[in-house]
Amino acid sequence: MSTNRIALAVAAAAWLAAAHTLAAQGAAPAARKPVTTLTSPVTGNAAAGKKLYYDYACYSCHGFNGETGARPFVPNWPANLANERSFIAFLRGRANVAPVQPSTAMPNYPEESLSDAQARDIYAYIRTFKSTPPPLEKIPVMNQILAAAKRPYKP
Amino acid sequence: MPKSKKLTVNRRGFLKGAATAAAGAAAIASQVPGSGAQAQSPAQGRTNTPAPPPTAAQIERDAGAVRPPAGGHPRAAVRPGSDLMVQVLRDLGIEYVAANPGSSFEGLQESIINYGNPPNVMPEFITALHEESSVTMAHGYGKATGKPMCALLHGTIGIQHAAMSIYQAFYDRTPVLLIAGRDLGFIAAHSANDMAGMVRSYTKWDATPKTLEESLIAIQRAYNEAITPPCGPTLVVIDIELQKEEAGSLQVPAYQPPRIPAIDSAQAREIARSLLGAQNPRIAVGRLRTPEGVRLAVQLAELVGASTSTTATQGPMSFPQRHPLCGPGASTSYDFTLGLEQPGTVALIGPSLTTLLSRDVTNIGFGGIAPGVSRAGRGGAAPGRTIDIDAEASLPVIIEEVRRQMSPDKQRVIQERSAKHAEANQMARIEALTRALEQRRAGWDSSPISTARIYAELWPLIVDEDWILASPSNFSGAHNAQLWDHNKPYSYLGGQGAGGMGYGAPASVGAALAAKSRKQIVINVQTDGDLNYAPGVLWTAQHHRLPMLTVMHNNRAWHQELMFVEYMCGVRGRGTDRGHIGTTLRDPFIDYRMLAAAYGMAGEGPITDPARLGPALKRGIASVKKGLPYLIDVITQPR
């Protein structure tokens, strides 16, 4: 019962559109405001989590460092990544979200497919991700692009 | 076991003979009376019997025992029929004919490479390594230029190899001229009574002429049908005997271009009156047929001071994206909108001229739908507002009416409005670009390299070049849509047409054929899964020295499918750790620089350090500006 409730709450709060649909349309990831403070102890093993992040192909939607792809989450961390507990609840809760025709593209992970320990390792790895891009003014090609756009139109 | 082995050897020998048919087919064909062969083939088709065993002559040929005839033989034809076919192609302005060789069109091939002064020019024979590549080259060329290129197909097998590409060009409303050779007297399995029937559901028109004169007329008609909206591929099946026969005094028939109906003068008057009478008119421009249509759309927008929308970031032949009038304009309260080849999904306050809906949706006989028509039905246009007429042909009539109704007062208002639109659109552009750049900083220095960085690094290198982005960008983030300016009718050639893979590289080669004679360069941001369908097209690019820069978006997967399978694993709660099976290109990773090198193409990579990307792209652009293709293998983020 409570699992279902968690699942529904997660479904309502999280990634609503199918990633593959967005990606097929070439949609750029929407900018999100940072709404989450990352707290809690991180008990998993990040090195083990790195391998799991690859083996379970988390990178396929979230990029290799969480910043790119169909569903980036760095630096605008969603609430379900706030701590280990919310992350695991998010993974588990999705098992009961409209399983035949789900409204989201995030796979669900019952415990038999990904243990709590494994989930904690993945979470530990995810928490090592940092937003690293330089500011716009420090990227020469981006400034060249802006400068080119300011030139008069030539047919 | 020994018996089985013997059978295998014989079969292989027979097939080998078929595959090497071009070398000596003339000798074989000349030994088979044409009439006898014609009578034999239909009977086989009706009874569905297998192909006959090879003849003694074929076995001799398999063994390499057949040689071209020695001297002393009179010429088969002084003025071969295929010379006239080539003359027809030349008169039509066909620049290129792509094919991998096939004995059923050896007469035509010989004429292309030897007829005329100079020979092998207009059309030039382009050596392809697969029929699917030939047709997709023509598809890419057709989208870049708005006119057909020709592909030659060898009998039943060549048509079947080409079938997916034909289907895709049909979906994409792209004119392509196909000629299939037929040789009823050679290998029965390669011939059929109705060869065009295999692709009739997705070709616009086809013919199997019975005489040389009919063949010439059929090629002209096929060209006209291909370029008449809704455009599409057309096919002429030409018997080898017609290619070889003596033309004698037969003349090439005079060519009559198609008459494409335009809007009538009463409707044009009404549209002109509405455009000039509106306080804030708008023109919604979709995909026109040719660059001339784009020029006319610009002319009309400038005449009436209308802000415009464009589909230039989705495909070719639309309004220049950075034209001062292109954008939302100073006000989005439009009181009249004219649609030009806009699918009915755009709500318009005014009529939409379009041939998008005129294609028979039942034409694809197995449940397909026509381009521009949603699965839900015939689009969402308000009933009665769509005029089923070609916009490009109608523009001159509308422009003439606008000029007739123009007054000095109206001109003054239009000038003021245009200036306001230009200012507002430029401001909107800079704001949107700044936002887009901010978003694309994400992962800028990460490795694997972000797809946004590829497009961002490329743009300053090509902004002052005459370029074509020929590969679909939807799988690599579509960053060009926000970062680049699509100001030419051919800036971006859009998607595959029907979503068929194996498209990017051959379409880019076709675009590069167009680019070569127009001093342009082609950018191909190439997804790895797509390239592996028919990578031999890289050889064609190198062999013909085509200005094509290929930048691998190498995410080592059919990534879309990886996400789909992961999703399905998730739906079923079985974990995603096996989702890579059948969806990824690992173990071993493919080295695309070495692949290119095997085809003789220069390149570098794999590049994983983002700091190395910019210098590599500079070298690549320098190469293609010299007319030499180049490949850069970039290990990328998935999207």
HADDOCK unambig.tbl for C-alpha pairs under 7 A between the chains (distance, minus, plus):
assign (segid A and resid 20 and name CA) (segid B and resid 560 and name CA) 6.94 0.50 0.50
assign (segid A and resid 20 and name CA) (segid B and resid 563 and name CA) 6.96 0.50 0.50
assign (segid A and resid 24 and name CA) (segid B and resid 474 and name CA) 6.04 0.50 0.50
assign (segid A and resid 24 and name CA) (segid B and resid 475 and name CA) 6.62 0.50 0.50
assign (segid A and resid 25 and name CA) (segid B and resid 474 and name CA) 6.39 0.50 0.50
assign (segid A and resid 26 and name CA) (segid B and resid 474 and name CA) 4.67 0.50 0.50
assign (segid A and resid 26 and name CA) (segid B and resid 475 and name CA) 6.87 0.50 0.50
assign (segid A and resid 26 and name CA) (segid B and resid 477 and name CA) 5.38 0.50 0.50
assign (segid A and resid 26 and name CA) (segid B and resid 478 and name CA) 5.14 0.50 0.50
assign (segid A and resid 28 and name CA) (segid B and resid 477 and name CA) 6.82 0.50 0.50
assign (segid A and resid 31 and name CA) (segid B and resid 439 and name CA) 6.94 0.50 0.50
assign (segid A and resid 55 and name CA) (segid B and resid 577 and name CA) 5.28 0.50 0.50
assign (segid A and resid 56 and name CA) (segid B and resid 576 and name CA) 4.96 0.50 0.50
assign (segid A and resid 56 and name CA) (segid B and resid 577 and name CA) 4.13 0.50 0.50
assign (segid A and resid 57 and name CA) (segid B and resid 576 and name CA) 6.87 0.50 0.50
assign (segid A and resid 57 and name CA) (segid B and resid 577 and name CA) 6.88 0.50 0.50
assign (segid A and resid 60 and name CA) (segid B and resid 563 and name CA) 6.52 0.50 0.50
assign (segid A and resid 60 and name CA) (segid B and resid 638 and name CA) 5.84 0.50 0.50
assign (segid A and resid 63 and name CA) (segid B and resid 637 and name CA) 5.91 0.50 0.50
assign (segid A and resid 63 and name CA) (segid B and resid 638 and name CA) 6.32 0.50 0.50
assign (segid A and resid 64 and name CA) (segid B and resid 637 and name CA) 6.66 0.50 0.50
assign (segid A and resid 67 and name CA) (segid B and resid 442 and name CA) 5.68 0.50 0.50
assign (segid A and resid 67 and name CA) (segid B and resid 443 and name CA) 5.54 0.50 0.50
assign (segid A and resid 68 and name CA) (segid B and resid 442 and name CA) 6.50 0.50 0.50
assign (segid A and resid 68 and name CA) (segid B and resid 443 and name CA) 6.31 0.50 0.50
assign (segid A and resid 69 and name CA) (segid B and resid 638 and name CA) 6.39 0.50 0.50
assign (segid A and resid 69 and name CA) (segid B and resid 639 and name CA) 4.78 0.50 0.50
assign (segid A and resid 70 and name CA) (segid B and resid 639 and name CA) 6.92 0.50 0.50
assign (segid A and resid 95 and name CA) (segid B and resid 573 and name CA) 6.57 0.50 0.50
assign (segid A and resid 99 and name CA) (segid B and resid 571 and name CA) 5.43 0.50 0.50
assign (segid A and resid 100 and name CA) (segid B and resid 571 and name CA) 6.72 0.50 0.50
assign (segid A and resid 105 and name CA) (segid B and resid 567 and name CA) 6.08 0.50 0.50
assign (segid A and resid 106 and name CA) (segid B and resid 567 and name CA) 6.75 0.50 0.50
assign (segid A and resid 107 and name CA) (segid B and resid 566 and name CA) 6.83 0.50 0.50
assign (segid A and resid 107 and name CA) (segid B and resid 567 and name CA) 5.33 0.50 0.50
assign (segid A and resid 107 and name CA) (segid B and resid 570 and name CA) 3.74 0.50 0.50
assign (segid A and resid 107 and name CA) (segid B and resid 571 and name CA) 6.23 0.50 0.50
assign (segid A and resid 108 and name CA) (segid B and resid 570 and name CA) 4.76 0.50 0.50
assign (segid A and resid 108 and name CA) (segid B and resid 571 and name CA) 6.58 0.50 0.50
assign (segid A and resid 108 and name CA) (segid B and resid 573 and name CA) 5.89 0.50 0.50
assign (segid A and resid 109 and name CA) (segid B and resid 570 and name CA) 6.62 0.50 0.50
assign (segid A and resid 109 and name CA) (segid B and resid 573 and name CA) 5.75 0.50 0.50
assign (segid A and resid 109 and name CA) (segid B and resid 575 and name CA) 5.96 0.50 0.50
assign (segid A and resid 110 and name CA) (segid B and resid 573 and name CA) 5.97 0.50 0.50
assign (segid A and resid 113 and name CA) (segid B and resid 573 and name CA) 6.97 0.50 0.50
assign (segid A and resid 113 and name CA) (segid B and resid 574 and name CA) 5.47 0.50 0.50
assign (segid A and resid 113 and name CA) (segid B and resid 575 and name CA) 4.62 0.50 0.50
assign (segid A and resid 114 and name CA) (segid B and resid 575 and name CA) 6.65 0.50 0.50
assign (segid A and resid 132 and name CA) (segid B and resid 443 and name CA) 6.88 0.50 0.50
assign (segid A and resid 133 and name CA) (segid B and resid 441 and name CA) 5.65 0.50 0.50
assign (segid A and resid 133 and name CA) (segid B and resid 442 and name CA) 5.85 0.50 0.50
assign (segid A and resid 133 and name CA) (segid B and resid 443 and name CA) 6.00 0.50 0.50
assign (segid A and resid 133 and name CA) (segid B and resid 444 and name CA) 5.37 0.50 0.50
assign (segid A and resid 133 and name CA) (segid B and resid 445 and name CA) 6.24 0.50 0.50
assign (segid A and resid 136 and name CA) (segid B and resid 438 and name CA) 6.67 0.50 0.50
assign (segid A and resid 141 and name CA) (segid B and resid 456 and name CA) 6.75 0.50 0.50
assign (segid A and resid 141 and name CA) (segid B and resid 457 and name CA) 6.13 0.50 0.50
assign (segid A and resid 141 and name CA) (segid B and resid 460 and name CA) 6.71 0.50 0.50
assign (segid A and resid 142 and name CA) (segid B and resid 437 and name CA) 6.76 0.50 0.50
assign (segid A and resid 142 and name CA) (segid B and resid 456 and name CA) 6.85 0.50 0.50
assign (segid A and resid 144 and name CA) (segid B and resid 460 and name CA) 6.34 0.50 0.50
assign (segid A and resid 145 and name CA) (segid B and resid 460 and name CA) 6.29 0.50 0.50
assign (segid A and resid 149 and name CA) (segid B and resid 430 and name CA) 6.98 0.50 0.50
assign (segid A and resid 153 and name CA) (segid B and resid 322 and name CA) 6.58 0.50 0.50
assign (segid A and resid 153 and name CA) (segid B and resid 323 and name CA) 6.39 0.50 0.50
